[in-house]
Amino acid sequence: MNALPPLEPADRPLPINLATALRLSNARPLDVQIAGQQVALAAAVYDRARVLWLPNVSLGTDYFAHTGPQQNFAGELMKSNRNTFMAGFGPNVVFSFSDAVYAPLAARQELRLRQAQQQSAANDSTLAAAEAYFGIQQARGDLAGALAAEARAEELARKTTELAKGLAPPAEEHRARAELGRRKLAVAAARERWRTASAELARVLRLDAAAVLEPAEPAFLPVTVIDPTVAVDDLIPLALSTRPELAGNQALVQATLARLKQEKIRPLVPSLAVRSVSTNPSGSLGYGTFGGGRSGDLKNFDGRFDIDVQLLWEFSALGLGNRARVHERRAEHELATLELFRTQDRIAAEVATAFAQVRAAALRLNAAEPALREAIELVQKSTEGLGQTRRVGDALTLVVRPQEAVAAVQAFAQANTDFFAAVADYNRAQFRLYRALGHPAQCLAGAVTPAAAATTEPPGEGQSRMNAPAQPEPLPVVPSVRAEPPVSVIAPPAAPELKVPLPDVAPPLPSPKPALPLPVQEWVSVPGAPLPPENRSPVVIEEAREVVPKVPDGK
């Protein structure tokens, strides 16, 4: 079977690999760009809060003219005709010391919250891109299996037509052709799923929606990001220390606490008001050149300086308003604290759920590969034995009846579907768990700690890091997520580099040495390809912690 099913002539292919999709997911999606703008907005608010101590400065000119009666301080009315002109500047500021102290603290926590939300949006976009990518891979695998099953069904229909002339009832010919029709429908449905999954990934990455994305990796490639043999009790504390949502909630709690303290001390500390009062209205010009006269005559210019400085204690609504604000801020703080606890519980549940999905998907993958092997063997032997006969007494009977061959084709098609679904489910579960952990670099499969790397001698030249199981032939090279994408994208925020080794395919899986990565191999057990030995299926260790690695023959 061709592991890379062809596109139709009318389709416009767009090649892409997993590394490029993950890289684009940190820059292209609109959710990530919106979160980035929210970070820029919060940074501007923080910058403005840090300069509340500085006064505003007014710079300009002022002209004042009066004609007609005017009342003096004694209450007498008199007529006057005067005008003044002033050019200069004036400092003006009105702020509360509580605002100047605590507003920057709250704004800084708001900035941390937005940064955490930006990282969370990037993580969600990465997961969405990975799930859509593996949806394409599953559809391609289904299409490859459907094409192989269609070819088997065509061969079965041809042989059944020949047998129906003497050895098989005519109804068997209709049975075989009906099965061929079902296989053709499965091919059309799988091709449709490829196109719809391609459109979804194009939407997430904002690519050409009319193009059909064609992944570079084979559809049977399992991707291991988190070692399935680790304990969930070790993953939950890691997630609680790395998830950006939790860091954002913690920043929100600190911001509400700063605002609560701000309202508590507001009536106790004064507000400072500095106003320039050389001109009317107050708060404009305070120092400059001033002159004037009667009837439009401007003269006698000289320097002038007027400033008004006030310290004011303000009690809103006789202090009741301040008390209400304190209660409001305290409620906000308690609400943010409860939201923090709810986020912790949700993260722990997400890790446990994703880990259960990874383990279950790994077990299904372990079972799907040998089942596919048996289905391949069954359909091959059934097709080959369909024309063979044997004599029972005086009657000549078929070794394999047509309905048995039809059932073998159906089992073969279902085994293909189950296998590629198991691979896609495993890959999706891996990235769900990685996202649930907050993308921690220290939890990647095969990660090396500095201490372990310093105490373990690296292998010499030409020496293998781990003894790989015996292989009948060299495995093809599979692109890794470490590869740089062939496109230029916006530089995303600093994030741990992904390593995506494949699950070990030699049972039982030994615990890797601290400085050695997990062995990396790919699946080759697809219909029509050379079948690996029985010890090539991946195995997940359920309970045992110390196991003895299986040494291949001759090693």
TORZA-799496 format. One record per residue (C-alpha): x, y, z; residue in three letters. Coordinates in nm, 3 decimals. Layout:
! TORZA-799496
       x       y       z residu
       X       Y       Z    ala
...
//
This chain:
! TORZA-799496
       x       y       z residu
   0.000   0.000   0.000    met
   0.123   0.350  -0.074    asn
   0.168   0.521   0.264    ala
   0.136   0.862   0.096    leu
  -0.193   0.859  -0.097    pro
  -0.196   1.087  -0.399    pro
  -0.406   1.399  -0.437    leu
  -0.656   1.440  -0.713    glu
  -0.545   1.639  -1.020    pro
  -0.776   1.930  -0.933    ala
  -0.628   1.969  -0.582    asp
  -0.367   2.237  -0.514    arg
  -0.114   2.083  -0.272    pro
   0.060   2.285  -0.001    leu
   0.346   2.087   0.159    pro
   0.395   2.137   0.533    ile
   0.563   1.954   0.819    asn
   0.489   1.936   1.189    leu
   0.773   2.170   1.283    ala
   0.642   2.442   1.053    thr
   0.285   2.402   1.178    ala
   0.394   2.432   1.541    leu
   0.614   2.731   1.465    arg
   0.337   2.911   1.277    leu
   0.093   2.842   1.560    ser
   0.295   3.079   1.782    asn
   0.264   3.375   1.545    ala
  -0.005   3.342   1.279    arg
  -0.329   3.277   1.473    pro
  -0.538   3.585   1.549    leu
  -0.582   3.480   1.913    asp
  -0.206   3.504   1.964    val
  -0.188   3.843   1.791    gln
  -0.481   3.978   1.994    ile
  -0.315   3.860   2.316    ala
   0.006   4.034   2.206    gly
  -0.177   4.362   2.159    gln
  -0.334   4.322   2.503    gln
   0.016   4.285   2.645    val
   0.123   4.606   2.468    ala
  -0.183   4.784   2.610    leu
  -0.108   4.663   2.965    ala
   0.254   4.770   2.927    ala
   0.142   5.121   2.828    ala
  -0.089   5.139   3.132    val
   0.199   5.030   3.354    tyr
   0.429   5.294   3.205    asp
   0.165   5.560   3.268    arg
   0.114   5.447   3.628    ala
   0.487   5.473   3.701    arg
   0.495   5.846   3.615    val
   0.207   5.960   3.837    leu
   0.464   6.144   4.049    trp
   0.558   6.373   3.762    leu
   0.358   6.693   3.700    pro
   0.188   6.796   3.380    asn
   0.344   7.102   3.217    val
   0.136   7.356   3.024    ser
   0.317   7.575   2.772    leu
   0.154   7.856   2.572    gly
   0.006   8.205   2.575    thr
  -0.294   8.367   2.740    asp
  -0.482   8.684   2.640    tyr
  -0.759   8.831   2.859    phe
  -0.981   9.133   2.777    ala
  -1.263   9.300   2.978    his
  -1.498   9.586   2.889    thr
  -1.789   9.709   3.103    gly
  -1.893   9.716   3.467    pro
  -1.709   9.511   3.726    gln
  -1.760   9.471   4.100    gln
  -1.476   9.529   4.342    asn
  -1.422   9.371   4.683    phe
  -1.625   9.642   4.858    ala
  -1.926   9.565   4.645    gly
  -1.908   9.881   4.436    glu
  -1.959   9.868   4.061    leu
  -1.719  10.041   3.830    met
  -1.657  10.042   3.458    lys
  -1.325   9.924   3.324    ser
  -1.165   9.851   2.995    asn
  -0.855   9.637   3.037    arg
  -0.666   9.351   2.881    asn
  -0.367   9.132   2.969    thr
  -0.131   8.901   2.788    phe
   0.099   8.632   2.923    met
   0.339   8.387   2.761    ala
   0.502   8.111   2.965    gly
   0.445   7.772   3.121    phe
   0.313   7.615   3.437    gly
   0.343   7.287   3.629    pro
   0.015   7.121   3.728    asn
  -0.049   6.796   3.908    val
  -0.325   6.651   4.124    val
  -0.274   6.300   4.258    phe
  -0.317   6.086   4.564    ser
  -0.011   5.941   4.733    phe
  -0.195   5.609   4.765    ser
  -0.247   5.606   4.388    asp
   0.116   5.694   4.323    ala
   0.236   5.406   4.543    val
  -0.007   5.124   4.466    tyr
  -0.129   5.198   4.113    ala
   0.209   5.098   3.957    pro
   0.210   4.777   4.164    leu
  -0.137   4.682   4.041    ala
  -0.053   4.778   3.683    ala
   0.261   4.563   3.690    arg
   0.056   4.262   3.800    gln
  -0.195   4.336   3.524    glu
   0.095   4.326   3.278    leu
   0.203   3.988   3.415    arg
  -0.155   3.867   3.376    leu
  -0.165   3.972   3.010    arg
   0.172   3.811   2.943    gln
   0.047   3.486   3.096    ala
  -0.267   3.508   2.883    gln
  -0.053   3.559   2.574    gln
   0.147   3.246   2.653    gln
  -0.174   3.058   2.722    ser
  -0.313   3.168   2.386    ala
   0.006   3.046   2.217    ala
  -0.021   2.711   2.397    asn
  -0.385   2.674   2.295    asp
  -0.301   2.763   1.935    ser
  -0.019   2.508   1.936    thr
  -0.257   2.239   2.059    leu
  -0.521   2.338   1.802    ala
  -0.262   2.324   1.523    ala
  -0.131   1.986   1.641    ala
  -0.479   1.835   1.664    glu
  -0.570   1.965   1.319    ala
  -0.239   1.838   1.180    tyr
  -0.294   1.490   1.320    phe
  -0.648   1.503   1.188    gly
  -0.497   1.539   0.841    ile
  -0.259   1.254   0.915    gln
  -0.544   1.029   1.025    gln
  -0.744   1.113   0.714    ala
  -0.443   1.038   0.493    arg
  -0.395   0.705   0.667    gly
  -0.762   0.623   0.629    asp
  -0.736   0.711   0.261    leu
  -0.429   0.492   0.215    ala
  -0.603   0.202   0.389    gly
  -0.923   0.260   0.192    ala
  -0.731   0.253  -0.136    leu
  -0.559  -0.071  -0.035    ala
  -0.892  -0.225   0.067    ala
  -1.045  -0.110  -0.261    glu
  -0.766  -0.282  -0.452    ala
  -0.826  -0.602  -0.254    arg
  -1.200  -0.575  -0.315    ala
  -1.146  -0.532  -0.689    glu
  -0.928  -0.842  -0.698    glu
  -1.186  -1.029  -0.493    leu
  -1.468  -0.922  -0.726    ala
  -1.271  -1.037  -1.031    arg
  -1.194  -1.379  -0.883    lys
  -1.548  -1.424  -0.755    thr
  -1.685  -1.351  -1.103    thr
  -1.469  -1.632  -1.240    glu
  -1.569  -1.868  -0.959    leu
  -1.939  -1.795  -1.000    ala
  -1.937  -1.976  -1.332    lys
  -1.913  -2.312  -1.160    gly
  -1.778  -2.324  -0.805    leu
  -1.968  -2.045  -0.630    ala
  -2.333  -1.938  -0.638    pro
  -2.412  -1.626  -0.847    pro
  -2.509  -1.443  -0.526    ala
  -2.144  -1.443  -0.421    glu
  -2.059  -1.227  -0.721    glu
  -2.314  -0.969  -0.605    his
  -2.174  -0.989  -0.252    arg
  -1.823  -0.915  -0.376    ala
  -1.937  -0.626  -0.596    arg
  -2.139  -0.479  -0.310    ala
  -1.828  -0.487  -0.094    glu
  -1.633  -0.317  -0.373    leu
  -1.894  -0.043  -0.374    gly
  -1.854   0.004   0.000    arg
  -1.477   0.031  -0.038    arg
  -1.519   0.301  -0.306    lys
  -1.747   0.494  -0.070    leu
  -1.483   0.465   0.203    ala
  -1.222   0.612  -0.034    val
  -1.445   0.909  -0.114    ala
  -1.523   0.967   0.255    ala
  -1.156   0.952   0.355    ala
  -1.062   1.199   0.082    arg
  -1.337   1.430   0.205    glu
  -1.202   1.410   0.562    arg
  -0.856   1.499   0.431    trp
  -0.990   1.813   0.267    arg
  -1.198   1.919   0.568    thr
  -0.909   1.859   0.811    ala
  -0.684   2.056   0.577    ser
  -0.927   2.347   0.579    ala
  -0.932   2.342   0.960    glu
  -0.553   2.356   0.986    leu
  -0.545   2.632   0.724    ala
  -0.795   2.826   0.936    arg
  -0.587   2.784   1.253    val
  -0.263   2.885   1.080    leu
  -0.428   3.138   0.846    arg
  -0.301   2.970   0.530    leu
  -0.462   2.932   0.189    asp
  -0.799   2.773   0.262    ala
  -0.835   2.645  -0.095    ala
  -0.510   2.448  -0.083    ala
  -0.491   2.089   0.037    val
  -0.221   2.062   0.303    leu
   0.012   1.768   0.247    glu
   0.215   1.675   0.561    pro
   0.572   1.561   0.510    ala
   0.561   1.299   0.784    glu
   0.404   0.958   0.715    pro
   0.059   0.895   0.853    ala
   0.177   0.601   1.066    phe
   0.427   0.814   1.266    leu
   0.364   0.815   1.644    pro
   0.506   1.124   1.816    val
   0.612   1.090   2.180    thr
   0.653   1.417   2.368    val
   0.591   1.296   2.725    ile
   0.716   0.956   2.835    asp
   0.402   0.747   2.905    pro
   0.587   0.553   3.176    thr
   0.610   0.849   3.416    val
   0.378   0.879   3.716    ala
   0.088   1.122   3.709    val
   0.175   1.225   4.067    asp
   0.500   1.369   3.930    asp
   0.324   1.557   3.649    leu
   0.060   1.745   3.848    ile
   0.308   1.947   4.063    pro
   0.504   2.025   3.748    leu
   0.191   2.159   3.577    ala
   0.104   2.372   3.881    leu
   0.443   2.540   3.853    ser
   0.453   2.591   3.476    thr
   0.099   2.658   3.353    arg
   0.068   3.023   3.240    pro
  -0.298   3.034   3.345    glu
  -0.196   2.973   3.705    leu
   0.072   3.242   3.687    ala
  -0.188   3.480   3.547    gly
  -0.430   3.406   3.829    asn
  -0.154   3.461   4.084    gln
  -0.077   3.798   3.925    ala
  -0.447   3.889   3.939    leu
  -0.455   3.805   4.311    val
  -0.156   4.033   4.369    gln
  -0.319   4.313   4.166    ala
  -0.642   4.297   4.367    thr
  -0.439   4.293   4.690    leu
  -0.255   4.610   4.584    ala
  -0.586   4.784   4.507    arg
  -0.726   4.673   4.844    leu
  -0.429   4.831   5.026    lys
  -0.469   5.142   4.810    gln
  -0.829   5.194   4.921    glu
  -0.746   5.123   5.287    lys
  -0.488   5.401   5.312    ile
  -0.662   5.649   5.078    arg
  -0.837   5.847   5.357    pro
  -0.522   5.840   5.574    leu
  -0.278   6.000   5.331    val
  -0.334   6.334   5.157    pro
  -0.360   6.414   4.791    ser
  -0.114   6.665   4.647    leu
  -0.243   6.944   4.424    ala
   0.003   7.174   4.247    val
  -0.162   7.433   4.023    arg
  -0.034   7.730   3.824    ser
  -0.268   8.025   3.892    val
  -0.120   8.320   3.703    ser
  -0.400   8.300   3.448    thr
  -0.766   8.207   3.453    asn
  -0.870   7.928   3.472    pro
  -0.646   7.787   3.741    ser
  -0.415   7.509   3.638    gly
  -0.279   7.656   3.318    ser
   0.012   7.908   3.317    leu
   0.214   7.996   3.626    gly
   0.544   8.145   3.516    tyr
   0.627   8.371   3.225    gly
   0.608   8.721   3.086    thr
   0.297   8.918   3.187    phe
   0.177   9.261   3.077    gly
  -0.134   9.464   3.004    gly
  -0.308   9.800   3.010    gly
  -0.625   9.991   2.927    arg
  -0.825   9.993   2.606    ser
  -0.619   9.736   2.422    gly
  -0.288   9.886   2.531    asp
  -0.039   9.607   2.619    leu
   0.274   9.731   2.800    lys
   0.469   9.707   3.124    asn
   0.575   9.347   3.057    phe
   0.762   9.174   3.336    asp
   0.815   8.830   3.482    gly
   0.537   8.671   3.684    arg
   0.512   8.352   3.890    phe
   0.201   8.219   4.069    asp
   0.175   7.869   4.214    ile
  -0.078   7.706   4.445    asp
   0.021   7.394   4.646    val
  -0.238   7.202   4.849    gln
  -0.243   6.888   5.067    leu
  -0.599   6.755   5.087    leu
  -0.748   6.469   5.284    trp
  -1.059   6.348   5.108    glu
  -1.335   6.149   5.279    phe
  -1.577   6.022   5.017    ser
  -1.940   6.044   5.135    ala
  -1.823   6.130   5.488    leu
  -1.602   5.819   5.487    gly
  -1.883   5.580   5.398    leu
  -1.780   5.586   5.033    gly
  -1.423   5.490   5.131    asn
  -1.557   5.205   5.341    arg
  -1.767   5.078   5.051    ala
  -1.462   5.088   4.821    arg
  -1.262   4.884   5.070    val
  -1.540   4.622   5.079    his
  -1.550   4.619   4.699    glu
  -1.176   4.567   4.669    arg
  -1.180   4.298   4.938    arg
  -1.450   4.110   4.750    ala
  -1.246   4.135   4.428    glu
  -0.942   3.997   4.611    his
  -1.135   3.704   4.758    glu
  -1.294   3.633   4.420    leu
  -0.951   3.627   4.253    ala
  -0.823   3.394   4.525    thr
  -1.113   3.153   4.475    leu
  -1.056   3.168   4.099    glu
  -0.692   3.074   4.164    leu
  -0.802   2.767   4.360    phe
  -1.047   2.671   4.087    arg
  -0.773   2.703   3.825    thr
  -0.546   2.477   4.032    gln
  -0.818   2.211   4.052    asp
  -0.890   2.243   3.679    arg
  -0.523   2.208   3.586    ile
  -0.482   1.900   3.805    ala
  -0.790   1.746   3.644    ala
  -0.665   1.832   3.293    glu
  -0.330   1.666   3.361    val
  -0.493   1.354   3.502    ala
  -0.737   1.337   3.209    thr
  -0.470   1.393   2.944    ala
  -0.239   1.142   3.108    phe
  -0.516   0.881   3.112    ala
  -0.577   0.951   2.742    gln
  -0.207   0.905   2.666    val
  -0.188   0.572   2.848    arg
  -0.511   0.445   2.693    ala
  -0.406   0.559   2.345    ala
  -0.068   0.389   2.388    ala
  -0.239   0.064   2.483    leu
  -0.472   0.090   2.183    arg
  -0.171   0.155   1.963    leu
   0.000  -0.154   2.104    asn
  -0.306  -0.361   2.018    ala
  -0.379  -0.203   1.680    ala
  -0.043  -0.283   1.520    glu
  -0.051  -0.663   1.566    pro
  -0.420  -0.661   1.473    ala
  -0.330  -0.489   1.148    leu
  -0.055  -0.744   1.093    arg
  -0.302  -1.029   1.134    glu
  -0.554  -0.857   0.905    ala
  -0.291  -0.821   0.634    ile
  -0.202  -1.186   0.663    glu
  -0.570  -1.284   0.662    leu
  -0.662  -1.088   0.350    val
  -0.355  -1.210   0.164    gln
  -0.421  -1.574   0.240    lys
  -0.793  -1.537   0.176    ser
  -0.736  -1.379  -0.164    thr
  -0.474  -1.636  -0.260    glu
  -0.686  -1.931  -0.145    gly
  -1.004  -1.810  -0.311    leu
  -0.933  -2.000  -0.634    gly
  -0.800  -2.313  -0.464    gln
  -1.018  -2.622  -0.434    thr
  -1.014  -2.949  -0.245    arg
  -1.210  -3.270  -0.283    arg
  -1.437  -3.383  -0.002    val
  -1.569  -3.727  -0.096    gly
  -1.702  -3.693  -0.448    asp
  -1.758  -3.317  -0.423    ala
  -1.512  -3.043  -0.518    leu
  -1.523  -2.749  -0.270    thr
  -1.341  -2.420  -0.234    leu
  -1.065  -2.385   0.024    val
  -1.178  -2.028   0.094    val
  -1.537  -1.933   0.023    arg
  -1.612  -1.589  -0.127    pro
  -1.803  -1.470   0.180    gln
  -1.497  -1.553   0.393    glu
  -1.279  -1.345   0.160    ala
  -1.529  -1.058   0.179    val
  -1.515  -1.078   0.558    ala
  -1.132  -1.068   0.537    ala
  -1.144  -0.752   0.327    val
  -1.382  -0.594   0.578    gln
  -1.153  -0.692   0.866    ala
  -0.856  -0.552   0.675    phe
  -1.031  -0.218   0.616    ala
  -1.140  -0.195   0.981    gln
  -0.791  -0.282   1.106    ala
  -0.646  -0.003   0.890    asn
  -0.899   0.243   1.028    thr
  -0.832   0.132   1.385    asp
  -0.456   0.154   1.343    phe
  -0.446   0.506   1.199    phe
  -0.706   0.621   1.450    ala
  -0.489   0.480   1.730    ala
  -0.181   0.662   1.595    val
  -0.369   0.991   1.564    ala
  -0.529   0.953   1.908    asp
  -0.188   0.882   2.060    tyr
  -0.035   1.190   1.898    asn
  -0.326   1.414   1.996    arg
  -0.319   1.283   2.353    ala
   0.054   1.351   2.372    gln
   0.009   1.716   2.277    phe
  -0.294   1.752   2.506    arg
  -0.080   1.633   2.794    leu
   0.206   1.860   2.690    tyr
  -0.030   2.157   2.681    arg
  -0.184   2.054   3.014    ala
   0.165   2.062   3.165    leu
   0.230   2.413   3.032    gly
   0.496   2.310   2.776    his
   0.773   2.234   3.029    pro
   1.110   2.159   2.870    ala
   1.218   1.940   3.162    gln
   0.936   1.693   3.096    cys
   1.012   1.622   2.731    leu
   1.086   1.262   2.648    ala
   1.461   1.211   2.659    gly
   1.537   1.542   2.826    ala
   1.885   1.557   2.980    val
   1.952   1.730   3.311    thr
   2.281   1.921   3.344    pro
   2.385   1.717   3.648    ala
   2.320   1.388   3.475    ala
   2.500   1.502   3.162    ala
   2.807   1.591   3.369    ala
   2.827   1.252   3.541    thr
   2.763   1.028   3.241    thr
   3.022   0.970   2.973    glu
   2.894   1.036   2.620    pro
   2.927   0.754   2.368    pro
   3.232   0.753   2.150    gly
   3.238   0.798   1.775    glu
   3.051   0.524   1.598    gly
   2.906   0.398   1.926    gln
   2.526   0.379   1.956    ser
   2.359   0.553   2.249    arg
   2.126   0.258   2.309    met
   2.108  -0.087   2.163    asn
   1.827  -0.077   1.913    ala
   1.621  -0.387   1.841    pro
   1.709  -0.596   1.541    ala
   1.577  -0.446   1.219    gln
   1.526  -0.628   0.892    pro
   1.616  -0.319   0.686    glu
   1.716   0.046   0.743    pro
   1.433   0.273   0.851    leu
   1.354   0.584   0.645    pro
   1.447   0.921   0.791    val
   1.154   1.098   0.956    val
   1.155   1.479   0.990    pro
   1.183   1.590   1.352    ser
   1.008   1.879   1.520    val
   1.355   2.018   1.589    arg
   1.389   2.102   1.220    ala
   1.367   2.472   1.136    glu
   1.064   2.563   0.925    pro
   1.132   2.665   0.567    pro
   0.932   2.987   0.608    val
   0.999   3.317   0.778    ser
   0.761   3.390   1.064    val
   0.728   3.641   1.344    ile
   0.961   3.549   1.627    ala
   0.741   3.395   1.899    pro
   0.801   3.435   2.272    pro
   1.076   3.227   2.421    ala
   0.948   2.872   2.458    ala
   1.112   2.535   2.522    pro
   1.237   2.363   2.212    glu
   1.037   2.056   2.124    leu
   1.192   1.715   2.088    lys
   0.962   1.456   1.940    val
   1.118   1.112   1.953    pro
   0.904   0.816   1.868    leu
   0.798   0.561   2.126    pro
   1.038   0.272   2.168    asp
   0.928  -0.030   1.973    val
   1.110  -0.300   2.170    ala
   0.920  -0.455   2.463    pro
   0.962  -0.410   2.748    pro
   1.060  -0.042   2.748    leu
   1.353   0.012   2.990    pro
   1.381   0.330   3.190    ser
   1.631   0.543   2.996    pro
   1.955   0.648   3.155    lys
   1.959   1.013   3.268    pro
   2.188   1.129   2.988    ala
   2.045   0.910   2.713    leu
   1.738   0.993   2.505    pro
   1.471   0.737   2.437    leu
   1.537   0.528   2.126    pro
   1.375   0.672   1.817    val
   1.218   0.455   1.551    gln
   0.923   0.486   1.318    glu
   0.639   0.257   1.220    trp
   0.681   0.057   0.903    val
   0.404  -0.197   0.956    ser
   0.163  -0.066   0.695    val
  -0.013  -0.288   0.445    pro
   0.214  -0.370   0.156    gly
   0.532  -0.266   0.339    ala
   0.780  -0.516   0.489    pro
   0.646  -0.633   0.825    leu
   0.879  -0.594   1.125    pro
   0.933  -0.873   1.374    pro
   0.686  -0.923   1.654    glu
   0.906  -0.729   1.898    asn
   0.861  -0.406   1.704    arg
   0.529  -0.296   1.861    ser
   0.548  -0.018   2.125    pro
   0.487  -0.124   2.482    val
   0.381   0.094   2.775    val
   0.493  -0.016   3.121    ile
   0.193  -0.011   3.353    glu
   0.336  -0.094   3.696    glu
   0.697  -0.208   3.694    ala
   0.965   0.055   3.745    arg
   1.272  -0.165   3.705    glu
   1.268  -0.381   3.397    val
   1.537  -0.564   3.208    val
   1.586  -0.446   2.849    pro
   1.553  -0.711   2.585    lys
   1.884  -0.763   2.405    val
   1.845  -0.847   2.034    pro
   1.994  -1.169   1.905    asp
   2.356  -1.138   1.810    gly
   2.411  -0.820   2.011    lys
//
